[in-house]
Amino acid sequence: MKLLFVNSCVRAESRTLQLCRAYLEGLKKEWTIQEVDLQKESLVPYTEQMLEKRAADIQNHDYSAPVFQYAREFALADAVLIGAPYWDLSFPSSLKVYFEHICVNGITFRYSEAGLLVPMCRAKELLYITTCGGYIGECNSADQYIRDLCGMFGIGDVRFFAAEGLDIAENNAALIMARAKKELCKL
C-alpha cells in the first residue's frame, strides 16, 4: 500500500517535519512511502494562460501533461500524510498551491451527468500534522478547508495532530515534542 507524504515544511530542522518523520518511521515496514517535498517542487499559482491550457486538457480528457502529475499521485495513494507548520492561522502558501494542482476534475473528483460531485481518490484516510509556537485554539482555518477538500475527494477519515506551545518560555519544548512523538506512534 502507498502512503503519500505531502511535506510543506520550509525549514530543514522543522519540528513539524521531525514529527512526520517519527510517524513515518513506524510505517516503513508495511507501507511504500512517496514524499512530495513542496520546497523542492516547482509549483506556482495558476496564471490565466496556465488555467486555459489546463481547462482545454480537462475538456479533452487529456491528463498526460506534467501539471497533472500531482493529482494523479494523490488520487492513487492509499493514505495521505500532510506535514505543515502552523502559519498565519493555517499553513504555508506552498500547500495551497499544491491543493490547486490536485483539484482536477477527472482525476481527484468528477461531476455526474446530474451535476453531483463524485469523489475519485483511493485514500480513505488523511492525517495532518502541525506544530505551533503558541496555541492554535479555535484559530485554525486549515482544519475546515482540509476537511472540505477531503469530502470532495472522498476521504472520510480526516485527523489533525498538533504539538502546541513550543515557543512559550515556560514550556519545555523538548518534552512536548517527545510526548507528541510518542502519541503519534499510537496512531
N, C-alpha and C positions, 0 to 999 in steps of 0.2 A: 504494500500500500504506500501511496505517496503523500507526504505532508509538504505543503508549500509554505515556506517561511518568508514572509514579506518583512524585510529588515529596513525600517525607516529611521534607524538610529544614526545620528550625524557624527558623533564623536567615537573614536576607536575605543576609548575607555568608558563608554556609555554604561550606566548602571542598568538601564533597560536591556541592553544587549547582554550584559552579564546574566540577567535573569532568564533571558531567552535561551542562551547557551546552556544554562543549568537545566532548564526544562527539556531541551532537545537531547541532552546527554542521555537521559533516561529512555528516549525513544529510538535511539540509533539501531538497536538490535531488531526491532520489529518494523521500522518504517524506513523508506527511502526518503531522504530529506533533500528538497531542492530549495535553494536560497535565492531570492531576488533582493540584491543589495541596492536600494534606491539611490545611494550615494555614488554608485559606480555605473548606474544605468544612464542613458541619455534621454530620459523622458522630459518632454517640455509640454507646457499647456498648449492645447489646440489653438491654432490660428484659423482664420476664415478659410484659407486655402487648404489646410490640412483637413478641416471638417468637411469641405466639399468633396475632396478625394475619398475620405472615409465613407461618407454617405453614398457616393456612387458605388464604391466597392460593396457596401452592405446591400444596396439595391440590386446589384448583380450577383449577390451571394458569392462573392469572391473574397475569401478571407486569407488569401495567400500572402498579402503584404506584411512586412515585418511589424507594422504598427499593431497587428492583431495577435502577436506572439504572447503578450502578457495575458490577454483574455483567454486564449487557448490554454495556457498553463494553469490559470486559475480555475477554469471550467473542468479541467481533468483531474485536479487534486482531490484526494480522498478526505483531506482535512487541511485547515489553514491556521497558521500562527502569524499574527501580526505583532511586531515589536515596534513601539513608537513612544518616545518620551512625551510627557505632558507639556505641551507648549501652547501658550495663548488660548487657554480654555479647551484645547483639543489636541492636535498633533501637527507635526511638520508639514509644510506645504507639499513636499515631495510625495507624501502619501495621498494627498488629494489629487494630485496629477496622475498618480498610479490608478486611483479609482476611476478617473475619467477614461483611462486607457482600457480598463477591463469591463466597463459598462458597454457592451457591444450586443446590439440586437442581432440574434442569430448565433451567438456563441455562449454568452452567460445568461441570457434570457431571450425570450421572443414574445410576440403577441399572437394570440389565436385569431382566427377569422372573425370572431365576435369582439375582438379588441381587448381581450383579457390577457393579463400578464401571465406568462408561463415560464417558471424558472428552469434553467438548463444546466446548473452546476452539479457536479457529482458529490461534492463535500456536503456533509450533514452537520459538521461542527467547525466552529471558528473560536479560537482563543486569542484575546487581545491583551497583551502585557504592556504595562506602562509604569513609569516611575515619576515621582513628583517631589520637588524640594519642600513644598508646603503640603497643604491638604486640599484634595480635589473637591470634596463635598458635593454639592449639587451643581457645581460649575463645570460640567463635563459634556460639552456639546458633541464630543466624539461618540459617546455611548449611543444616543438615539440615531445619529447618522449611520453608524455601522450596523445597528440593528435593522434599520430600514433597508440598507443595501443588501444585507443578508436575506431579508424577506424577499427581495426582488430576485435574488439568486437561488432561493430555495434552501438556504442554510438555516435550519431551525434551532440548533443548539449553539447559542452565542454566549460566551462567557468573557467577563472582564476581570483582570487581575491587576492590582496596583500596589506598589510599595510607596508609601507616602511619608512625608515629614523628614525626608533625608537631609535637608539643609537647615533644619531648625537646630540652633546651637545646643540646646539642652538634650537633644535626642542623640542616641548612639546609632549612627548611620550603618556601621558595620553590623551591629546586632539586628537592625531592621532588615538589612539585606540577607543575613544568614537565615533569619526566620522566613523571609519571603522565598528563598531558595528551597527551604525545607517544605513549605506549603505547596510550592509548585510541583515538587516531586510526588506529592499525593494526588495530583490531578490526573 
